[in-house]
Amino acid sequence: MCGTLLAGTTACGGDDSNATSQPSATGTVEKQKLAKTRFVANAGIAAGATYQWIVKPWKAGKFKSGADGRKFALVKAGLAGALTYNRLQAAVKNAKGDPTLSKAVAPLTSGIDALKDLPSKLRKGDGADSVSSSFDDIINKVKDAGKSAGADVKDKVPSASELRNAGS
């Protein structure tokens, strides 16, 4: 009986000439899944950095003239702004790998591009309230776009070293 089972399993193995027709990890569907995953990761880092080092201090009044620790808060906000811009650019690139996500994010690209010069304004303290509001607005729009495309973005606060490396 064991011999029959063994013979049956080898007979069912068949010819391996069709092995190349099997879907691989680099197929179109898999790339789309990875695109969404990468989008969520990059947008999450951008959202976390924005909330932790731009929006939270802004709402706490840390950017106001004469506020305790203002200079340090502005420098951190500038670095966070640079990291946010970088990660949002990467998220937009990732979104292009998924048709639904690409359509949802496409209207936001000009708003994301407009963030390019804002980190230096934050570091200098120029218009910190309007700059902070711009970052907050774009992040919320990116989160909404991701959610509408099935890619729910959660804040992921980057480490201090990731923030520090954003300025270089």
C-alpha positions in Angstrom: 0.0 0.0 0.0 2.8 2.4 0.8 4.4 1.7 -2.5 1.1 2.5 -4.3 0.9 5.8 -2.4 4.5 6.7 -3.3 4.0 5.8 -6.9 0.8 7.8 -7.0 2.4 10.9 -5.6 5.3 10.8 -8.0 3.0 10.2 -10.9 0.9 13.2 -10.0 4.0 15.4 -9.9 3.9 15.6 -13.7 6.1 17.5 -16.0 7.8 20.6 -14.5 7.8 22.4 -17.9 4.9 24.5 -16.7 6.8 25.8 -13.6 7.6 29.1 -15.3 3.9 29.9 -15.7 3.4 30.2 -12.0 2.9 33.7 -10.7 6.0 35.1 -9.0 6.5 37.6 -6.2 7.3 40.3 -8.7 3.9 40.0 -10.6 1.7 43.0 -11.1 -0.7 42.2 -8.3 2.2 41.8 -5.8 3.8 45.1 -6.9 0.5 46.8 -6.2 0.3 45.3 -2.8 3.8 46.5 -2.1 3.0 49.9 -3.5 0.2 50.3 -1.0 2.3 49.0 1.9 5.2 51.4 1.0 2.8 54.3 0.6 1.3 53.6 4.1 4.8 53.4 5.6 6.1 56.6 4.0 2.9 58.6 4.6 2.8 57.3 8.2 6.3 58.6 8.9 5.4 61.9 7.3 2.3 62.1 9.4 4.0 61.2 12.6 6.8 63.7 12.1 4.4 66.4 11.3 2.2 65.8 14.3 5.0 65.3 16.8 7.3 68.1 15.8 5.2 70.6 13.9 1.5 70.5 14.8 1.8 69.6 18.5 4.3 72.4 19.3 2.3 74.8 17.1 -0.9 74.1 19.0 1.0 74.4 22.3 2.2 77.9 21.3 5.9 76.9 21.1 6.5 78.9 17.9 5.2 82.2 19.3 7.8 84.9 19.9 9.2 84.7 23.4 7.9 81.1 24.0 10.2 78.9 26.2 12.3 76.7 23.9 11.1 78.4 20.8 14.4 78.2 18.9 14.8 74.5 19.5 11.2 73.8 18.6 11.6 75.7 15.4 14.8 73.8 14.5 13.1 70.4 15.2 10.1 71.6 13.2 12.3 72.5 10.3 14.0 69.1 10.3 10.6 67.4 10.6 9.4 69.4 7.7 12.3 68.2 5.6 11.6 64.6 6.6 7.9 65.0 5.9 8.5 66.5 2.4 10.9 63.7 1.6 8.6 60.9 2.8 5.5 62.4 1.1 7.5 62.5 -2.2 8.3 58.8 -1.7 4.6 58.1 -0.9 3.5 59.8 -4.1 6.0 57.7 -6.0 4.7 54.5 -4.2 1.1 55.5 -5.0 1.9 55.3 -8.7 2.2 51.5 -8.4 -1.5 51.1 -7.5 -4.2 52.5 -9.8 -6.7 53.4 -7.2 -4.2 55.0 -4.9 -2.6 56.8 -7.8 -6.0 58.4 -8.6 -6.6 59.4 -5.0 -3.2 61.0 -4.4 -2.8 62.7 -7.8 -4.7 65.9 -6.9 -2.4 66.3 -3.9 1.0 66.4 -5.7 1.0 70.2 -6.2 0.2 70.7 -2.5 3.0 68.4 -1.6 5.4 70.1 -4.0 4.4 73.4 -2.3 5.9 72.2 1.0 9.4 72.1 -0.5 10.6 75.5 0.8 8.6 75.5 4.0 11.0 73.6 6.3 13.6 76.4 6.0 10.9 78.9 6.8 10.0 76.9 9.9 13.7 76.9 11.1 13.8 80.7 10.7 10.5 81.1 12.4 9.0 82.9 9.3 5.2 82.5 9.3 5.4 79.4 11.6 1.6 79.4 12.1 0.7 79.4 8.4 3.5 76.9 7.6 2.4 74.6 10.4 -1.2 74.8 9.1 0.0 73.9 5.6 1.8 70.8 6.8 -1.2 69.7 8.9 -3.6 70.3 6.0 -1.6 68.3 3.5 -1.0 65.4 5.9 -4.8 65.2 6.5 -5.5 65.2 2.8 -2.9 62.4 2.2 -4.5 60.4 5.0 -7.9 60.9 3.5 -6.7 59.9 0.0 -5.1 56.8 1.4 -8.2 55.8 3.3 -10.4 56.3 0.2 -8.1 53.9 -1.7 -8.0 51.3 1.1 -4.6 52.3 2.4 -5.3 53.5 6.0 -2.3 55.7 7.1 -1.4 55.7 10.9 1.0 58.2 12.4 4.5 56.7 13.0 6.7 59.0 14.9 10.3 58.8 13.6 13.2 58.5 16.0 15.3 61.5 16.9 18.1 60.1 14.7 15.8 59.8 11.7 14.8 63.4 12.3 18.4 64.5 12.7 19.4 62.7 9.4 16.6 64.5 7.6 18.5 67.8 7.8 21.6 66.4 6.1 
